[in-house]
Amino acid sequence: MLQMQDVQGRLQGSLGVIRLNREHRNNILTPNFTKQIKRSVETMNIDHSVKFIYLTTAKGQSFCNGTDFRTMMHFKAEGQTEQLTQYLG
């Protein structure tokens, strides 16, 4: 079975394209998904051949539905204020 990555990056000349690939979840920003996006941007940022970074989606239907409130409520219920602060940061 082919497993799709949540965040996919590729180079097109001097353009770095980062594709958000969780449209089945409306690209909701979970902590792990946010880390993957950050890592992709940082990786392209240190590549001196990349002049522009373009964020897009797989099908263009939903760029991002924003914050994952279930994660926030979990952190709050567990008293994990540091994790909640980091997530919102």
C-alpha positions as CSV (number, residue, x, y, z in Angstrom):
1,M,0.0,0.0,0.0
2,L,1.3,3.5,-0.9
3,Q,1.5,5.8,2.1
4,M,1.1,9.5,1.4
5,Q,3.2,12.0,3.3
6,D,1.4,14.8,5.1
7,V,3.9,17.4,3.8
8,Q,5.7,17.0,0.5
9,G,8.5,19.2,-0.8
10,R,10.1,19.5,-4.2
11,L,12.3,22.0,-6.1
12,Q,11.4,23.5,-9.4
13,G,14.5,25.5,-10.3
14,S,14.8,28.2,-7.7
15,L,11.2,27.7,-6.5
16,G,10.7,25.4,-3.5
17,V,7.1,24.0,-3.4
18,I,5.7,22.7,-0.1
19,R,2.5,20.8,-0.6
20,L,0.1,20.2,2.4
21,N,-1.3,16.8,1.9
22,R,-3.9,16.3,4.7
23,E,-7.0,17.6,2.9
24,H,-8.9,14.6,4.2
25,R,-8.5,16.4,7.6
26,N,-8.8,19.9,6.1
27,N,-5.0,20.4,6.8
28,I,-5.8,21.1,10.4
29,L,-2.7,22.3,12.2
30,T,-1.9,19.5,14.7
31,P,1.4,19.7,16.6
32,N,3.0,17.0,14.4
33,F,1.7,18.5,11.1
34,T,3.0,21.9,12.2
35,K,6.5,20.4,12.9
36,Q,6.5,18.8,9.5
37,I,5.7,22.1,7.7
38,K,8.3,24.0,9.8
39,R,11.0,21.4,9.0
40,S,10.2,21.6,5.3
41,V,10.4,25.4,5.3
42,E,13.7,25.3,7.3
43,T,15.2,22.7,4.9
44,M,14.4,24.8,1.9
45,N,15.5,28.0,3.6
46,I,19.1,26.7,4.0
47,D,19.3,25.6,0.4
48,H,20.9,28.6,-1.3
49,S,19.4,27.6,-4.7
50,V,15.9,28.3,-3.4
51,K,14.8,31.9,-3.9
52,F,11.0,31.5,-3.2
53,I,9.0,29.0,-1.1
54,Y,5.4,28.4,-2.2
55,L,2.9,26.6,0.1
56,T,0.1,24.9,-1.7
57,T,-2.3,22.0,-1.2
58,A,-2.8,18.7,-3.1
59,K,-6.1,19.5,-4.7
60,G,-6.5,23.2,-3.8
61,Q,-9.8,22.5,-1.9
62,S,-8.8,23.5,1.6
63,F,-5.6,25.3,2.4
64,C,-5.9,25.0,6.1
65,N,-8.8,24.9,8.6
66,G,-6.6,26.3,11.4
67,T,-5.9,25.1,14.9
68,D,-6.7,21.6,16.1
69,F,-9.0,22.4,19.1
70,R,-9.0,18.7,20.2
71,T,-5.3,19.0,20.8
72,M,-5.7,22.2,22.8
73,M,-8.5,20.7,24.9
74,H,-6.3,17.6,25.6
75,F,-3.4,19.7,26.7
76,K,-5.7,21.7,29.0
77,A,-7.4,18.7,30.5
78,E,-4.0,17.1,31.2
79,G,-2.6,20.2,32.8
80,Q,0.1,20.4,30.1
81,T,0.3,24.2,30.0
82,E,3.9,24.2,28.6
83,Q,2.8,22.0,25.6
84,L,-0.2,24.2,25.0
85,T,2.0,27.3,25.1
86,Q,4.4,25.7,22.6
87,Y,1.6,24.6,20.3
88,L,0.0,28.0,20.2
89,G,3.4,29.7,19.8
